[in-house]
Amino acid sequence: MTPSMWVIIPAAGIGQRMQAACPKQYLQLDGETILDRTIGIFASHPLVKGVLVGISAEDGYWAQSRWTSHPKVHRFVGGKERSDTVQLGLHYLSTLIDDMATMPVLVHDAARPLLTHAALERIMSYSSEQGAILAMPAKDTVKQQMSARASVKTTLDRNEIWLAQTPQKFPAQALLSALEQAHEKGVAITDECSAMEFVGWQPALVMGESSNIKVTLPEDLLIAEALWSYLSSHRYSSCDPLKKHLSDTGECHS
C-alpha cells in the first residue's frame, strides 16, 4: 500500500534565464500562475499529506495565490539556492511530524506544472530503499564538450543517458543529511538525486513523461501553453496518441 507523503516545492528563485518581469513561477499559464498550477497537482491528490512551498523572503506575489489559506499548503521562507530551500523545507517538515527517519518526501520543481497524476502515482508507489526519480531516456545523440572550448570531445552512449525530472523521492532524514554533507564539502547540488549520489546512493530511475517539462526559457512557456491547451481540449479523439500516452491506459478504444 502506498503511504501518504509530503511534498516540498522550492519556489524561492527569480528565474533569470526567463528574462521576465516577475519570477517564472508567477508567470501565467492559461489564466493561473505556473506555481498555483503546480501546487494544484499535489493538493488535489488524496495521498499527498501536505505541500510545503518555499518562497523568497522578498516575495511579493504569494499573497495573491489561491492556495494561501488551503489547509494542505504550508509556506516557508526559502534560501539562496535550491538546495538551501529544500534543506529549510525539511527542517520545517520536522516541526510538523514526529519522525522523519523513514518518512518519504517528494521534491518537485515549481516550474513543472504539467505533471500528471499518473506519473505522480508511479513514483509514489515505486518501492526502492535508495530513493527514486522521474526521468526520461535520452532520444537525441548526446555530445560531450571539450573542457576548454565549445567543440566535441566524444559522443556518449545515449542508451546510458537519462534526463532527470521531478518529483524525486527520498526518505526525509536521509535527504536532509545528504544535503548538509554536500553543503559542508562545497559540492554543487543541482537536484536532490545529486546530493544522494554524493553520499553513495544509487536512486532508481522511474519512467517520467516528455510533457513534464520545466519552464526555464521563454520558449518553454510557449511549449507549456501549447501542451496545456492541447491537453485541456475535448476536441480530439480518444485514440489520440498523446492523450493515450499521458493517460497511461496502454490501449486505445474508438
Secondary structure, DSSP 8 states (H G I E B T S, - for coil): ----EEEEEEE----GGG--SS-GGGSEETTEEHHHHHHHHHHT-TTEEEEEEEE-TT-SSGGG-TTTT-TTEEEEE--SSHHHHHHHHHHHHHTTSS--SS-EEEE--TT-TT--HHHHHHHHH---TT-EEEEEE--S-EEEE-SSSSSEEEEE-GGG-EEEEEEEEEEHHHHHHHHHHHHHHT---SSHHHHHHHTT---EEEE--TT-----SHHHHHHHHHHHHHHH-S-S-TT-HHHHHHHT-SS---
